[in-house]
Amino acid sequence: MAFRAQNIRKLTYQCLQDNSRPVKFKFFPAPKPSSVTSEQWNSWTWQLQKSLKTERQFAEVFDLTQSERMSFQQGSEVFNIRTTPYYASLCGEHSEDPIRKILMPREEELAPGLQQMLDPLGEKKNNPAPRIIHRYPDRVLFLVTDICSVYCRYCTRKHFTGQDQAFIRESDYQEALQYLQSHAGIREVILSGGDPLTLSDTQLERVLSDLREIEHLEIIRIGTRIPVVCPMRINDSFSKMLRKYAPVFLMTHFNHPKELTAESTEALRSLVDHGVPVFNQMVLLNGVNNHPAIVQALSRRLLYLRVKPYYMFQCDPSIGTDHLRTSLEDSLEIQKELWGNLSGLAMPNLSLDIPDGGGKAGYTPNFEIERTAKKIFFRGWDGVLSEYVNPQPETIVKPIDAAEYLPEWEQLKSGKQGPSFIECAPNERILPQIF
Ligand code: SF4
């Protein structure tokens, strides 16, 4: 496949609602090789079937460096190697190209590292049923498949992802459903993997429909990198299917503005237009996106496409990822630069997963410079010095109706079952007939 032969890109426009409105960002289609028909290229099953997996297949598309060649054999033993032709077409020629660093194995993966954890999130010890990770009282992860269409070299779930077990075995599926059914405190299920969107529509709809049979379940989240690496998977009929099971939130995973193409923006449009809220979780990666200019570019484009930049994760110390990890200081510096310069709507939350299942540690820049009994002194993001006068503790009161919400709050914290529905009644004041 001669991707490099096709360098002429057709300009397309991302039209949100109104064709007459000026367009702020223009996105381009990925460069399709001339040997491939549009029908093939735009078929997600073709993209999966034609995935590059071996050194020989990669060498047909990339000029592999000696280091990359050396890492293929052993690298695939540490973690599967795979990319869709579409995602490969977004790579630049340089061996340090950001997207290439995400999908291509490198020698550094094999070197002994500073912190090499096969299971950095401690998921194996929170695994009470097959494919279920239950770490928080009211939320669980349900790993419906271990397959991804691209194996990102920084993946945090190398203990599971890419073992090619495909869709969950029927007996494990039933056991997992049974677990969800019998734990009435579970309000939210996050479908993950692997990538749940590598399942067929029929398989995925079966999961969604079975989950919606569980009375105590409120929210379904789907974690997926498909809009980034194989966006042709998503079309209007797929988005309509998701909408049927609302509220379903789609958590996608763009890391770099160069991942936004006409194809991926069309996938996002389809989801949002069909009422599927989309959030983005990026990972800060060394030499890939660890610069405020790149994070702002990604975040602004996503926000324009009606996708909320949600998390900016510190890369987990997963095995073979030392070379892709930024220091926390580097990440904080990026966050501080963005703060104030970037709309709050576009600002992702910087967060580090405490290794071994310690949960999330969130970070925000600290602008406080001094605190006294009555005042807090600040230097703001652009250097403005000011003070905030604290109300006195004895003046602090709690809302008179807090007690009304206490049972719900206690149930949430305990992971116990709540009522089958919650009445959300407003106060009732019949206004006198004076209007
Ligand atoms: S898509 Fe997600 S689960 Fe799959 S390899 Fe990439 S980071 Fe890991």
Residues whose N, C-alpha, C, O or C-beta is under 5 A from the ligand:
A	BS01	SF4	C148 V150 Y151 C152 C155 T156 T161 G193 G194 R225
